[in-house]
Every structure is written in C-alpha cells, then in structure tokens.
Amino acid sequence: MSGRGPRFTAIPAIPQSGLTDWQFQTMNAMKENLELLIGARGSSSEARALTSGQITVANPPAQNMTRITAQGVGYTVSGVTVPSLDDYAKLSANVQQLADDVASLRSTLNVLINQLKG
C-alpha cells in the first residue's frame, strides 16, 4: 500500500443563510461524514475510508482440489468394512489438497485484512 493514500479536496463550509434548517443540518451532517471518511476531521485513522487503489492483494491461486478421487471401495474383514490401501492413499491426498487450498486462502485473507487495517 502507498504510504499516505489519496488526497481529497477540502469541502467548503456550508452557508447558514439561504437554507432551511433541515437543509443546513442535512448538508452539514454529510460534510462531517465525508470529512471523517477522507480523514480530514478527527484524529482517528479508524474512520478513514479506503480507495480501491489501496487494496493490492493478489487473487488467490487456483483451487487444487476440484473433486474427491477416493471412491469408497473397501473390503469386508470379519464383518467390518475397511477401505483399501489405495483408497486410503487417495483420501489422504484429497485431504492434503484441501488443507493446502485452505492455507492458501487464509494467506490471501490475512494479506487483505492487513491492508484493510492500514
């Protein structure tokens, strides 16, 4: 992210004459809200808005796991069905792919959260 962010033009004071009371209050509230969003009012950076150029997180990589390859084939041993070693290995590989995809998404999400925090 860039250091200072975008610059905004100051909003002129709202004239008190020529406006009804509700017009003045509405325009003044909008002015105050905009100043808070652009960081021109108050000392808290938590109220400052972000522009799209400040978010530079890259898109997450393509998902590795697109389908489950384990088939659920097994054998019955003493009345208990157990998976084949091949199917167990496929399931283990599926779970690892899923874990890798989740880790990748978490990494991308953490970068985005840090950029949003400023």
Secondary structure as UniProt FT lines:
FT   HELIX           21..38
FT   HELIX           45..47
FT   HELIX           52..54
FT   STRAND          74..77
FT   TURN            78..79
FT   STRAND          80..83
FT   HELIX           85..117
//
